């Protein structure tokens, strides 16, 4: 068993790959531990794969995985977790904004007994409006909902113990929620400040649209953390709430009939119902919203049953290059 595996998802980073591999080899070769670097080409359309193959021939501890198409960062992370051999797994981005020099710091913190060590880009070198501000809002929201307070859920530079991630099934944008999922199974979480560098080459793959997907996945995570083993608690509460509202409306109608002699089913009652039509419409819209949300959560459970019961992966590997 290898001591450390460094897992790096890569998508269209042809200019950064030679720099990344050289720096990674320099840092890892100084560790007093056995190591490997697992680099996953997530369906790149540029010359990233050719650059990776060159690096694998040059550095003997590098392993490559190539997807047939772009499956996304979460799928690439999942493939890296599954194919790596290290007792400790460190992940980082390939855009060189994460500094490989921080890997020893991550390992030092994990040596103190932590199961997950998350990087915090304290001095982040990104634009404020479209990158840092949405990230700050998302981090506060995720910390509040999951109950695991971290400054920077979006930082890919993290360290995990294999026993924490080996049984995790990741979908959507779920890789960023691994600290919360680890806490759910009793893992200890720590956070350290790490270096963050401005992007020198290539374009960012993140945008506002991704923030919306993260919010939807956050709803799923909250459901899984709290209600995955007792879904009746959430659906039952919704059902009781809707039933209580309907019962209350019925009581009001009966009270109006008794006190003001409005006959149920008469023209007077029909006129009474017509007036607050906007109130009824609001109730219907809220009900429809609850229905759709429940359908979405049930669909999440069904898709996990489909994948996990049949052991179906969420990616397709084209080839694997082993170190020579």
Secondary structure by P-SEA (a helix, b strand, c coil): cccbbbbbbbcccccaaaaaaaaaaaaaaaccccbbbbbbccccccaaaaaaaaaaaacccbbbbbbcccccaaaaaaaaaaaccccbbbbbbccccccccaaaaaaaaaaacccbbbbbcccccccccccaaaaaaaaaaaaaaaccccccccccccccccccccccccccccccaaaaaaaaabbbbbbbbbbbbccccccccccaaaaaaaaaaaaaaaaaacccccaaaaaaaaaaaaaaaaaaaaaaaaaaaaacccccccaaaaaaaaaaaaaaaaaaaaaaaaaaaaaaaaaaaaaaaacccccccccccccccccc
